[in-house]
């Protein structure tokens, strides 16, 4: 990652959640923060802003700890919020807290305890989140619109599609000209094209645990690329092109594609 980031001269890093395994952080003093973040991403090229969302494993610990400003005092690169927007003239990135959408975490927690502080009641939380997202997407004038969440909308990996997101989130993305939806959750790398819109689904959840070996063969429509091992991806944006590359742990490019737009929108 460090070598690729140096070559690309990156502006920032996006992390798609499940930041600390298996059960998040125990508090904002948990040494796992430095052991799994500060002491791992040590390359000079990675000493830049990190934008991070929570995953379901993060909610199994002290979720509020990851949101705490205290961690930014420990490592100034760290910024983790529930849902937020990163603005620039060229792109707007809409980060969405997807874990509260998934019903089974509430109804079938399988012995896990989730930190739902600030979420209950989840129906109201999700309704407000979607309302805010729809408004922000509809007024955005950015050349590129990217939405980031932990859970997949479309995946052929172990977890597969997230039905709640396909029902509640996907229609908003399709209606508001979103270019890319990026997620983690499945421990693999994927590029899948939406069959009903230009949206490209990009899974980058292969930062550590991988090689699961259980591709869902029944869901192949729109699949352009799938890799079961560890790796990461990069995004390079200009006014006319978005260049996406997927890498293995050695920095070898496994898959690349370019999405293009007209420099000026037609009236």
ABEGO torsion letter per residue (X at the ends): XAAAAAAAGBABBBBAEGABOAAEBABAABAAAAAAAAAABABAAABBBBBBBBBAAAAABBAAAAABAAAAAABAABBBBABBBBBBAABBBBBBBAAAABAAAAABAGGBBBBABGAOBAAAAAAAAAAAAAAAAAABABABBBBBBABBABBABAAEBBAAAAAAAAAAAAAAGBABBBBBGBBBBBBBBBAABABBBBBBAAABBBGAGBBBAABABGBABBBABBEBBBBBBBAABBBBBBBBAAGBBABBBBBBBBABBBX
